[in-house]
């Protein structure tokens, strides 16, 4: 059934951008902006937060499914165009957008009931933040997972410095600095997804959920509940699929060592490309080098340090630092120019400041990682208390 927003969600209006139904004690939350690849607006973030609070407090709801409408995307990220318009028009409400988004993502990580995220199609940026705290992350042959923020003058955020820290550091750096997209099997291999199934099979999950006997979805028996939910979304006999990322691991480990500067990584890739005979490996070396040199030099450098710091930080600390960095990116960095060049004018000729990796100074990186707020004034100072 559709939720009556006036009764269950107070003053918030679900409108047509988010739908909410309960099927056999499982809440199904759907992002309903398929033409915009289900990109998150600020209103959607607020509604999603309200729905999650209702699901948390409702004893009849035993689990939550996060789902994207259409066949192209789970969620392609935040509504970057709206953020750009606000930032360029001196409307500081964009800061609250990020703060509310991060609190929503934090709530998913800490949610006391199983959350299942169906990452069928494009899942980038804000979509990654919304899904990476889920108990079960399901991908398909249509999935494309990425954190491409350095391409538009930002850094991987929405908890990326925390969830990327759960994987080998070289792989984390490779994904964060290049913004490369992973397919379903690669996402499972890297730890960004738990199971890869066919999109056709996943499309019938509601039928299996409806058919599930209610006694198997009893939270009084959590092991039975989790097993039952997994059978709804993960078939017993999954075909083995080759993983391209696995074959790249030796090269990633060799080039993306944390002790190397980004300039050193680029030089290492270039030198290896000059002597590589295998066409496929040579293409990877060149494409990876090009990604590092085309993305914002300052943000690539800041992203590297952010990922490394995340490996020694709590989830709350990661979100607070990412908000610090993002605010500096929008206020002082390359965000406006990146959006202009890649999404608005689409000339793909951004004028980055500084223009090259070699020109990035260590004190600039430290500045972007510093907080613009006093500790007691930070918008996320109490995030752990709100979502224990």
Secondary structure, DSSP 8 states (H G I E B T S, - for coil): ----HHHHSTT---TTTEEEEEETTEEEEEE--GGGTT-B-HHHHHHHHHHHHHHHH-TT--EEEEEESSSSEEE--B-HHHHHHHHHTT-THHHHHHHHHHHHHHHHHT-SSEEEEEE-SEEETHHHHHHTT-SEEEE-TT-EEE--GGGGT----TTHHHHGGGS-HHHHHHHHHH---B-HHHHHHHTS-SEE--HHHHTTHHHHHHHS-GGGG-TTSHHHHHHHHHHHHS-SS------HHHHHHHHHHHH--TTS-HHHHHHHHHHHHHH---HHHHHHHHHHHHHHHHS-HHHHHHHHHHHHHHTTS-HHHHHHHHHHHHHHHHHHSSHHHHHIIIIIS-------SSSSGGG--HHHHHHHTS-SS-GGG-TTTTHHHHT-
